């Protein structure tokens, strides 16, 4: 029965997961909560996300605060508070901070699974970093299991 999946998550609360994620990532609905249909996170973008592609999931982002830079299909966009962007699967994109205030967003992945990828990534710890930044070459070893790939030439810039 659907009412068994009813979930309420309050302000500053998060759904429990396999591993504790940094404060910047608050899982509001897990893949299990939605029977695989989607995952929903509140994310504060404290680091830029290098160009990557999701091969099997659409990503939807609603900006709550700040301004989010989005590179999509070779074009740059700025999405401010109250703005929305849909990133269809299969098209490379990158996310960047373009305001002094780090952008805070609601991020939906459909189908779900985004939080599972992040759990795997955070469990890997500093092994995916080079000089304190995400290293696409190292991240791809984890991302591949979730049908995500990062452009590796990004790591050489």
C-alpha positions in Angstrom: 0.0 0.0 0.0 1.3 3.4 -0.9 0.7 5.0 2.5 3.4 2.7 3.9 5.9 4.8 1.9 4.7 8.1 3.3 7.7 10.2 4.4 7.9 13.6 6.1 11.3 15.3 6.4 11.5 18.5 8.3 13.7 21.6 7.9 17.4 20.7 8.3 16.5 17.0 8.5 17.7 14.3 6.1 16.8 10.7 5.3 19.2 8.1 6.7 21.5 6.3 4.3 24.2 3.8 4.1 26.8 6.4 5.0 26.7 9.9 6.5 27.2 12.6 3.8 28.6 16.0 4.3 26.3 18.8 5.4 26.1 20.1 1.9 24.1 17.1 0.8 20.7 16.5 2.5 18.8 13.5 1.1 15.1 14.2 1.3 13.8 11.2 -0.6 15.8 8.1 -1.3 15.5 5.8 -4.3 14.0 3.2 -1.9 11.4 5.7 -0.7 10.2 6.2 -4.3 10.5 2.6 -5.4 13.3 3.6 -7.8 11.4 6.4 -9.5 13.5 9.3 -8.2 15.8 10.6 -5.6 15.6 14.2 -4.1 18.4 16.0 -2.4 18.9 19.5 -1.1 22.5 20.4 -2.1 24.7 23.4 -1.4 27.2 23.6 -4.2 30.5 24.2 -2.4 32.6 22.8 -5.2 32.2 23.1 -8.9 31.0 19.8 -10.6 33.2 18.9 -13.7 31.6 18.1 -17.0 29.9 14.8 -17.0 27.1 12.8 -18.5 24.3 10.7 -17.0 23.6 7.8 -19.4 20.4 6.6 -17.7 18.9 9.4 -15.6 17.5 12.9 -16.1 18.6 15.5 -13.6 16.3 18.3 -12.6 17.5 21.3 -10.5 15.5 24.0 -8.8 17.6 26.9 -7.4 16.6 27.9 -3.9 19.4 30.5 -3.2 22.3 32.0 -5.1 23.1 31.6 -8.7 24.1 28.4 -10.4 26.2 28.3 -13.5 25.2 25.5 -15.9 27.2 24.4 -18.9 25.0 22.3 -21.2 25.8 21.1 -24.7 28.6 23.7 -25.0 26.6 26.7 -23.9 26.7 28.5 -20.5 23.7 29.6 -18.5 23.1 31.3 -15.2 20.1 30.1 -13.2 19.1 32.3 -10.2 16.9 31.7 -7.2 13.5 30.5 -8.3 14.9 29.2 -11.6 14.8 25.6 -12.9 16.9 23.6 -15.3 16.2 20.1 -16.7 19.4 18.2 -17.8 18.3 15.3 -20.0 20.3 12.1 -19.9 23.0 11.6 -22.5 24.0 15.3 -22.8 27.3 16.5 -21.1 26.9 19.2 -18.5 28.8 20.9 -15.7 27.6 22.9 -12.6 29.5 25.9 -11.2 29.1 28.5 -8.5 28.7 31.9 -10.0 27.5 33.9 -7.0 29.3 34.8 -3.7 26.7 32.8 -1.9 27.1 29.1 -2.9 24.0 28.1 -4.7 21.6 25.9 -2.7 19.4 23.7 -4.9 16.8 20.9 -4.9 18.2 18.2 -7.2 16.0 15.4 -8.5 17.4 12.4 -10.3 14.9 10.2 -12.3 15.1 7.4 -12.1 16.6 7.4 -8.6 20.0 6.4 -7.6 21.8 9.7 -7.2 22.2 9.3 -3.5 23.6 5.9 -3.9 26.3 7.3 -6.2 27.1 10.0 -3.7 27.3 7.4 -0.9 29.9 5.4 -2.9 31.8 8.6 -3.7 31.9 9.8 -0.1 32.9 6.3 1.2 35.9 6.6 -1.2 36.9 9.7 0.7 40.1 11.6 -0.4 41.0 8.8 -2.9 38.9 10.6 -5.5 40.6 14.0 -5.1 43.8 15.5 -6.6 45.0 18.7 -5.0 41.7 19.0 -3.1 39.5 18.8 -6.2 37.4 16.0 -7.7 39.6 14.2 -10.1 37.5 12.9 -13.0 39.9 10.0 -13.7 39.6 8.8 -10.1 35.8 9.5 -9.9 35.1 7.6 -13.1 36.0 4.3 -11.4 33.0 4.9 -9.0 30.7 6.8 -11.4 30.8 4.0 -14.1 28.8 1.7 -11.7 26.1 4.3 -11.8 26.1 5.0 -15.5 27.8 8.3 -15.1 31.1 9.4 -16.7 33.2 12.5 -16.2 35.3 14.0 -19.0 38.8 13.1 -18.0 40.5 16.0 -19.9 38.9 18.3 -17.3 41.5 17.0 -14.7 44.4 18.3 -16.8 43.2 21.9 -17.0 
